Amino acid sequence: MALGIARALLDLLFPPRCVVCGASGADLCGACLGKIRRPPEPRCARCDMSLISGRAARGGLCRECASGARTHALDRMIVAAVYEGTVRAAIHALKYQRKRRAAEPLAGLALAAWRASGLRADVIVPIPLHRSRSRQRGFNQADLLALSLARGARLPIQRDTLGRVRATAAQARLSWGERQRNVAGAFALRPEAAGALSGRTILLIDDVITTGATVQAAASALREARPAAIYALAVAQPLSALSSGPDHEP
């Protein structure tokens, strides 16, 4: 309550500006919000990739998920928006311009997608950064998204559940196979967290998913705790990845 009052007073004294276009009045203005696209339908019931160009197999799954070509430590992956325009600019403002207030409207997009899925979770776990990357950036954007999402979804958050035990190369220029190898074994479950997660449904949070390699690697580590289910929720995914198979190179 006190935090909300303080925020309202600050907004009164220093009206927020859109992190994308600079318009006064909101962290993400209505005009910019109106340009955001949801991932195109229909989508795979497991990995959330679009079932276009004849990629559907059976049971609402894409060919890769139905055949087992895509590893599945995750039970379901959910994407809120296409990574372009407004969403891309807002995520860049958060991560690289340190405009932390961008986390709240971005988390709002993720929360809407989560509610629309009809799924339920017991605990939120943000994807951790390696300590070297965290020191360089000064914060973990997934933490900020998870904190805002936890308030909206009224779910507890566990930020010390996973450790990123080795630094990894940036994923942006890597192929699908290279991404899998890059993050394999990069995460480890903290032993003290295992008991608290046993039998619970976990919601993993990240800002951008491309091939899903990072969230799959994180989910593989979490499987040691024997949870009931693991879902991943991301703010955005590039359209090229949403409509491409595992051989795609973004």
C-alpha positions in Angstrom: 0.0 0.0 0.0 2.7 2.4 1.0 4.6 1.6 -2.2 1.6 2.3 -4.3 1.0 5.7 -2.6 4.6 6.7 -3.1 4.4 5.7 -6.8 1.3 7.8 -7.2 2.9 10.8 -5.6 6.0 10.4 -7.9 3.7 10.1 -10.9 2.0 13.3 -9.9 5.2 15.2 -9.5 7.0 13.6 -12.4 4.5 12.3 -14.9 5.7 9.0 -16.5 6.7 9.1 -20.2 6.3 6.3 -22.7 9.6 4.4 -22.9 9.1 4.0 -26.6 7.9 7.3 -28.0 8.3 9.6 -25.0 4.6 10.7 -24.8 3.6 11.9 -21.3 1.2 10.0 -19.2 2.2 6.3 -19.1 5.2 4.0 -19.1 3.8 2.6 -22.4 1.3 4.8 -24.1 -2.0 3.7 -25.7 -0.7 4.5 -29.2 2.3 2.2 -28.8 0.3 -0.5 -27.0 -2.1 -0.5 -30.0 0.7 -1.5 -32.3 1.6 -4.7 -30.4 0.7 -8.0 -32.2 -0.1 -11.3 -30.6 1.6 -14.3 -32.2 -0.5 -15.5 -35.1 -3.0 -18.3 -34.7 -3.2 -21.3 -34.7 -0.3 -22.1 -32.5 1.3 -25.4 -31.2 -0.3 -26.4 -27.9 3.1 -27.1 -26.4 5.8 -24.7 -27.8 3.4 -21.9 -28.9 5.0 -21.7 -32.4 2.5 -20.8 -35.2 1.1 -23.7 -37.1 1.5 -22.2 -40.5 3.0 -23.3 -43.8 1.8 -26.9 -43.2 3.7 -27.3 -40.0 0.8 -28.8 -38.1 1.1 -32.5 -37.2 -1.5 -33.9 -34.9 -3.3 -33.1 -31.7 -2.6 -29.4 -32.1 1.1 -29.9 -32.0 3.8 -28.8 -34.5 5.8 -31.4 -36.3 8.8 -30.9 -34.1 6.9 -31.4 -30.9 4.9 -34.3 -32.2 8.0 -36.1 -33.4 10.1 -35.4 -30.3 12.7 -33.4 -32.3 12.3 -30.6 -29.8 13.3 -31.5 -26.2 10.6 -31.0 -23.6 11.5 -30.5 -20.1 8.7 -27.9 -20.3 5.1 -28.9 -20.3 4.0 -25.7 -22.1 5.5 -22.5 -23.4 3.5 -19.3 -23.7 4.4 -16.2 -25.7 2.6 -12.9 -25.2 3.6 -10.8 -28.2 5.7 -10.7 -31.4 9.1 -9.3 -30.8 9.0 -6.3 -33.0 8.2 -2.5 -32.9 6.8 -1.4 -29.6 7.7 -4.6 -27.7 11.3 -4.7 -29.1 11.9 -1.1 -28.2 10.4 -1.5 -24.7 12.6 -4.5 -24.0 15.7 -2.7 -25.3 14.8 0.3 -23.1 14.6 -2.0 -20.1 17.7 -4.1 -20.7 20.1 -1.6 -22.3 18.9 1.8 -21.3 18.1 0.8 -17.8 14.5 2.1 -17.9 13.3 -0.3 -15.2 9.7 1.1 -15.3 9.3 -0.6 -18.7 9.1 -3.9 -16.8 5.6 -3.2 -15.5 3.8 -2.8 -18.8 5.8 -5.6 -20.3 4.8 -7.8 -17.4 1.2 -6.7 -18.0 1.4 -8.2 -21.5 2.7 -11.4 -20.1 0.1 -11.6 -17.4 -2.7 -11.1 -20.0 -1.3 -14.1 -22.0 -1.0 -16.2 -18.9 -4.6 -15.5 -17.9 -5.8 -16.3 -21.4 -4.1 -19.7 -21.3 -6.3 -20.9 -18.5 -3.3 -22.5 -16.8 -2.5 -22.3 -13.1 0.8 -22.2 -11.2 2.0 -22.3 -7.6 5.3 -20.4 -7.9 7.1 -18.0 -10.3 10.8 -18.6 -11.0 12.7 -16.0 -13.1 15.4 -17.1 -15.5 18.7 -16.1 -13.7 21.6 -14.3 -15.3 25.2 -15.4 -14.7 26.7 -13.2 -12.0 29.1 -11.6 -14.5 26.2 -10.5 -16.7 24.2 -9.4 -13.7 27.1 -7.2 -12.5 27.6 -5.7 -15.9 23.9 -4.9 -16.4 23.2 -4.0 -12.7 20.0 -6.1 -12.6 18.2 -9.1 -14.1 15.3 -8.1 -16.3 13.6 -11.4 -15.7 13.6 -10.6 -12.0 11.8 -7.3 -12.6 9.3 -8.9 -14.9 8.7 -11.7 -12.4 8.2 -9.3 -9.5 5.6 -7.3 -11.4 3.9 -10.5 -12.7 3.8 -12.0 -9.2 1.9 -9.0 -7.9 -0.6 -9.1 -10.7 -1.1 -12.9 -10.5 -0.9 -13.0 -6.7 1.7 -15.8 -6.8 4.8 -16.2 -4.7 8.2 -15.8 -6.4 11.4 -17.7 -5.7 14.4 -15.9 -7.1 17.1 -18.2 -5.6 15.8 -21.5 -7.0 18.2 -21.8 -10.0 21.8 -20.9 -10.3 23.4 -20.0 -13.7 26.6 -22.0 -13.1 28.5 -21.0 -16.2 28.5 -18.0 -18.4 27.2 -18.5 -22.0 27.7 -16.8 -25.3 25.0 -14.4 -26.5 22.4 -16.4 -28.3 21.4 -13.9 -30.9 23.7 -15.0 -33.7 23.7 -18.7 -33.0 21.8 -21.4 -34.9 19.2 -23.6 -33.3 21.7 -26.4 -32.6 24.4 -24.0 -31.4 21.8 -22.5 -28.9 21.1 -25.9 -27.5 24.8 -26.7 -27.0 25.5 -23.2 -25.6 23.0 -23.4 -22.7 23.3 -27.2 -22.0 24.2 -27.6 -18.4 24.2 -23.8 -17.8 21.7 -24.0 -14.9 21.7 -25.9 -11.7 19.0 -26.4 -9.1 20.0 -25.1 -5.7 19.8 -28.1 -3.3 17.9 -26.1 -0.6 15.1 -25.2 -3.1 14.3 -28.8 -4.1 12.0 -29.6 -1.3 10.0 -26.4 -1.7 9.3 -27.1 -5.4 8.5 -30.8 -5.2 4.9 -31.5 -6.4 4.4 -27.8 -7.3 3.6 -26.2 -10.7 6.4 -23.8 -11.7 6.1 -20.8 -14.0 9.4 -19.8 -15.5 9.6 -16.1 -16.7 11.9 -14.6 -19.3 11.8 -11.5 -21.5 12.4 -13.0 -25.0 12.3 -16.6 -26.2 13.7 -17.5 -29.7 14.1 -21.2 -30.0 13.3 -21.9 -26.4 16.8 -23.4 -25.7 17.3 -21.3 -22.5 14.0 -22.0 -20.9 14.3 -25.7 -21.8 17.7 -25.9 -20.2 16.4 -24.1 -17.1 13.4 -26.5 -16.9 15.8 -29.5 -17.2 17.5 -28.4 -14.0 14.2 -27.7 -12.3 13.1 -31.3 -13.1 15.4 -32.5 -10.4 13.0 -31.1 -7.8 10.2 -33.3 -9.2 7.6 -30.6 -9.7 4.1 -31.3 -10.9 4.6 -29.3 -14.1 6.8 -26.6 -15.5 5.5 -23.8 -17.8 7.5 -21.0 -19.4 6.1 -17.5 -20.1 7.8 -14.9 -22.2 6.9 -11.4 -23.2 7.9 -11.9 -26.8 9.3 -14.1 -29.5 10.6 -13.1 -33.0 8.0 -13.8 -35.7 10.6 -15.7 -37.7 11.1 -18.1 -34.8 7.4 -18.4 -34.2 6.8 -19.7 -37.7 10.0 -21.7 -38.2 11.3 -25.1 -37.4 14.4 -26.0 -35.3 16.8 -25.5 -38.3 15.9 -21.8 -38.4 18.7 -19.3 -37.7 17.4 -16.0 -36.5 
